[in-house]
Amino acid sequence: MVELKFLIAFFLAFTAGILAIKLGQALYDCY
């Protein structure tokens, strides 16, 4: 089940990246 773990890790990293981008844009808009 190595593929499943890799897929989950990739999904979490992808989601974290999107959240980080949205947060960065929100902070940039505020200031």
PyMOL Python script that loads the backbone (N, CA, C, O; Angstrom):
from pymol import cmd

cmd.read_pdbstr("""\
ATOM      1  N   MET A   1       0.837  -1.206   0.000  1.00  0.00           N
ATOM      2  CA  MET A   1       0.000   0.000   0.000  1.00  0.00           C
ATOM      3  C   MET A   1       0.872   1.256   0.000  1.00  0.00           C
ATOM      4  O   MET A   1       0.480   2.292   0.537  1.00  0.00           O
ATOM      5  N   VAL A   2       2.036   1.159  -0.595  1.00  0.00           N
ATOM      6  CA  VAL A   2       2.921   2.324  -0.642  1.00  0.00           C
ATOM      7  C   VAL A   2       2.306   3.407  -1.531  1.00  0.00           C
ATOM      8  O   VAL A   2       2.426   4.598  -1.241  1.00  0.00           O
ATOM      9  N   GLU A   3       1.650   2.988  -2.611  1.00  0.00           N
ATOM     10  CA  GLU A   3       1.051   3.960  -3.516  1.00  0.00           C
ATOM     11  C   GLU A   3      -0.007   4.798  -2.796  1.00  0.00           C
ATOM     12  O   GLU A   3      -0.111   6.003  -3.024  1.00  0.00           O
ATOM     13  N   LEU A   4      -0.793   4.154  -1.924  1.00  0.00           N
ATOM     14  CA  LEU A   4      -1.844   4.868  -1.205  1.00  0.00           C
ATOM     15  C   LEU A   4      -1.243   5.928  -0.288  1.00  0.00           C
ATOM     16  O   LEU A   4      -1.732   7.056  -0.226  1.00  0.00           O
ATOM     17  N   LYS A   5      -0.183   5.557   0.420  1.00  0.00           N
ATOM     18  CA  LYS A   5       0.463   6.522   1.319  1.00  0.00           C
ATOM     19  C   LYS A   5       1.022   7.693   0.519  1.00  0.00           C
ATOM     20  O   LYS A   5       0.902   8.847   0.930  1.00  0.00           O
ATOM     21  N   PHE A   6       1.634   7.393  -0.628  1.00  0.00           N
ATOM     22  CA  PHE A   6       2.198   8.446  -1.470  1.00  0.00           C
ATOM     23  C   PHE A   6       1.091   9.363  -1.981  1.00  0.00           C
ATOM     24  O   PHE A   6       1.255  10.583  -2.030  1.00  0.00           O
ATOM     25  N   LEU A   7      -0.038   8.763  -2.362  1.00  0.00           N
ATOM     26  CA  LEU A   7      -1.158   9.548  -2.880  1.00  0.00           C
ATOM     27  C   LEU A   7      -1.720  10.461  -1.794  1.00  0.00           C
ATOM     28  O   LEU A   7      -2.022  11.625  -2.054  1.00  0.00           O
ATOM     29  N   ILE A   8      -1.859   9.934  -0.581  1.00  0.00           N
ATOM     30  CA  ILE A   8      -2.369  10.741   0.535  1.00  0.00           C
ATOM     31  C   ILE A   8      -1.405  11.883   0.850  1.00  0.00           C
ATOM     32  O   ILE A   8      -1.833  13.016   1.066  1.00  0.00           O
ATOM     33  N   ALA A   9      -0.112  11.589   0.875  1.00  0.00           N
ATOM     34  CA  ALA A   9       0.886  12.621   1.171  1.00  0.00           C
ATOM     35  C   ALA A   9       0.843  13.712   0.107  1.00  0.00           C
ATOM     36  O   ALA A   9       0.934  14.899   0.423  1.00  0.00           O
ATOM     37  N   PHE A  10       0.705  13.310  -1.152  1.00  0.00           N
ATOM     38  CA  PHE A  10       0.641  14.275  -2.249  1.00  0.00           C
ATOM     39  C   PHE A  10      -0.613  15.141  -2.127  1.00  0.00           C
ATOM     40  O   PHE A  10      -0.560  16.353  -2.334  1.00  0.00           O
ATOM     41  N   PHE A  11      -1.741  14.510  -1.788  1.00  0.00           N
ATOM     42  CA  PHE A  11      -2.999  15.249  -1.642  1.00  0.00           C
ATOM     43  C   PHE A  11      -2.907  16.261  -0.506  1.00  0.00           C
ATOM     44  O   PHE A  11      -3.368  17.394  -0.644  1.00  0.00           O
ATOM     45  N   LEU A  12      -2.311  15.855   0.622  1.00  0.00           N
ATOM     46  CA  LEU A  12      -2.174  16.766   1.761  1.00  0.00           C
ATOM     47  C   LEU A  12      -1.265  17.935   1.401  1.00  0.00           C
ATOM     48  O   LEU A  12      -1.559  19.079   1.749  1.00  0.00           O
ATOM     49  N   ALA A  13      -0.171  17.658   0.710  1.00  0.00           N
ATOM     50  CA  ALA A  13       0.757  18.717   0.321  1.00  0.00           C
ATOM     51  C   ALA A  13       0.076  19.675  -0.663  1.00  0.00           C
ATOM     52  O   ALA A  13       0.254  20.890  -0.578  1.00  0.00           O
ATOM     53  N   PHE A  14      -0.697  19.123  -1.587  1.00  0.00           N
ATOM     54  CA  PHE A  14      -1.401  19.939  -2.576  1.00  0.00           C
ATOM     55  C   PHE A  14      -2.425  20.851  -1.896  1.00  0.00           C
ATOM     56  O   PHE A  14      -2.532  22.033  -2.226  1.00  0.00           O
ATOM     57  N   THR A  15      -3.182  20.283  -0.935  1.00  0.00           N
ATOM     58  CA  THR A  15      -4.182  21.064  -0.207  1.00  0.00           C
ATOM     59  C   THR A  15      -3.519  22.151   0.628  1.00  0.00           C
ATOM     60  O   THR A  15      -3.994  23.286   0.671  1.00  0.00           O
ATOM     61  N   ALA A  16      -2.416  21.799   1.294  1.00  0.00           N
ATOM     62  CA  ALA A  16      -1.697  22.777   2.119  1.00  0.00           C
ATOM     63  C   ALA A  16      -1.174  23.911   1.247  1.00  0.00           C
ATOM     64  O   ALA A  16      -1.191  25.072   1.656  1.00  0.00           O
ATOM     65  N   GLY A  17      -0.711  23.575   0.051  1.00  0.00           N
ATOM     66  CA  GLY A  17      -0.194  24.592  -0.858  1.00  0.00           C
ATOM     67  C   GLY A  17      -1.293  25.559  -1.281  1.00  0.00           C
ATOM     68  O   GLY A  17      -1.073  26.769  -1.327  1.00  0.00           O
ATOM     69  N   ILE A  18      -2.465  25.033  -1.589  1.00  0.00           N
ATOM     70  CA  ILE A  18      -3.581  25.891  -1.993  1.00  0.00           C
ATOM     71  C   ILE A  18      -3.993  26.801  -0.839  1.00  0.00           C
ATOM     72  O   ILE A  18      -4.240  27.990  -1.041  1.00  0.00           O
ATOM     73  N   LEU A  19      -4.067  26.244   0.372  1.00  0.00           N
ATOM     74  CA  LEU A  19      -4.436  27.049   1.534  1.00  0.00           C
ATOM     75  C   LEU A  19      -3.404  28.139   1.779  1.00  0.00           C
ATOM     76  O   LEU A  19      -3.760  29.268   2.116  1.00  0.00           O
ATOM     77  N   ALA A  20      -2.133  27.809   1.614  1.00  0.00           N
ATOM     78  CA  ALA A  20      -1.064  28.788   1.828  1.00  0.00           C
ATOM     79  C   ALA A  20      -1.170  29.918   0.811  1.00  0.00           C
ATOM     80  O   ALA A  20      -0.974  31.084   1.153  1.00  0.00           O
ATOM     81  N   ILE A  21      -1.481  29.576  -0.441  1.00  0.00           N
ATOM     82  CA  ILE A  21      -1.619  30.597  -1.485  1.00  0.00           C
ATOM     83  C   ILE A  21      -2.810  31.502  -1.185  1.00  0.00           C
ATOM     84  O   ILE A  21      -2.709  32.723  -1.305  1.00  0.00           O
ATOM     85  N   LYS A  22      -3.942  30.906  -0.793  1.00  0.00           N
ATOM     86  CA  LYS A  22      -5.126  31.704  -0.477  1.00  0.00           C
ATOM     87  C   LYS A  22      -4.856  32.607   0.717  1.00  0.00           C
ATOM     88  O   LYS A  22      -5.268  33.767   0.721  1.00  0.00           O
ATOM     89  N   LEU A  23      -4.171  32.091   1.727  1.00  0.00           N
ATOM     90  CA  LEU A  23      -3.859  32.888   2.909  1.00  0.00           C
ATOM     91  C   LEU A  23      -2.924  34.031   2.536  1.00  0.00           C
ATOM     92  O   LEU A  23      -3.093  35.156   3.007  1.00  0.00           O
ATOM     93  N   GLY A  24      -1.948  33.748   1.699  1.00  0.00           N
ATOM     94  CA  GLY A  24      -1.009  34.777   1.266  1.00  0.00           C
ATOM     95  C   GLY A  24      -1.717  35.879   0.493  1.00  0.00           C
ATOM     96  O   GLY A  24      -1.417  37.057   0.681  1.00  0.00           O
ATOM     97  N   GLN A  25      -2.649  35.510  -0.372  1.00  0.00           N
ATOM     98  CA  GLN A  25      -3.392  36.504  -1.145  1.00  0.00           C
ATOM     99  C   GLN A  25      -4.269  37.342  -0.224  1.00  0.00           C
ATOM    100  O   GLN A  25      -4.400  38.549  -0.426  1.00  0.00           O
ATOM    101  N   ALA A  26      -4.869  36.718   0.784  1.00  0.00           N
ATOM    102  CA  ALA A  26      -5.726  37.436   1.726  1.00  0.00           C
ATOM    103  C   ALA A  26      -4.906  38.460   2.510  1.00  0.00           C
ATOM    104  O   ALA A  26      -5.332  39.601   2.686  1.00  0.00           O
ATOM    105  N   LEU A  27      -3.733  38.048   2.977  1.00  0.00           N
ATOM    106  CA  LEU A  27      -2.875  38.972   3.723  1.00  0.00           C
ATOM    107  C   LEU A  27      -2.389  40.094   2.817  1.00  0.00           C
ATOM    108  O   LEU A  27      -2.285  41.241   3.252  1.00  0.00           O
ATOM    109  N   TYR A  28      -2.093  39.775   1.570  1.00  0.00           N
ATOM    110  CA  TYR A  28      -1.616  40.785   0.621  1.00  0.00           C
ATOM    111  C   TYR A  28      -2.722  41.807   0.331  1.00  0.00           C
ATOM    112  O   TYR A  28      -2.449  42.997   0.176  1.00  0.00           O
ATOM    113  N   ASP A  29      -3.967  41.334   0.260  1.00  0.00           N
ATOM    114  CA  ASP A  29      -5.086  42.244   0.003  1.00  0.00           C
ATOM    115  C   ASP A  29      -5.341  43.147   1.207  1.00  0.00           C
ATOM    116  O   ASP A  29      -5.697  44.313   1.036  1.00  0.00           O
ATOM    117  N   CYS A  30      -5.164  42.627   2.418  1.00  0.00           N
ATOM    118  CA  CYS A  30      -5.396  43.417   3.630  1.00  0.00           C
ATOM    119  C   CYS A  30      -4.375  44.546   3.725  1.00  0.00           C
ATOM    120  O   CYS A  30      -4.721  45.684   4.043  1.00  0.00           O
ATOM    121  N   TYR A  31      -3.130  44.223   3.447  1.00  0.00           N
ATOM    122  CA  TYR A  31      -2.079  45.235   3.520  1.00  0.00           C
ATOM    123  C   TYR A  31      -1.707  45.647   2.119  1.00  0.00           C
ATOM    124  O   TYR A  31      -0.835  46.497   1.936  1.00  0.00           O
TER     125      TYR A  31
END
""", "prot")
cmd.dss("prot")
cmd.show_as("cartoon", "prot")
cmd.util.cbc("prot")
cmd.orient("prot")
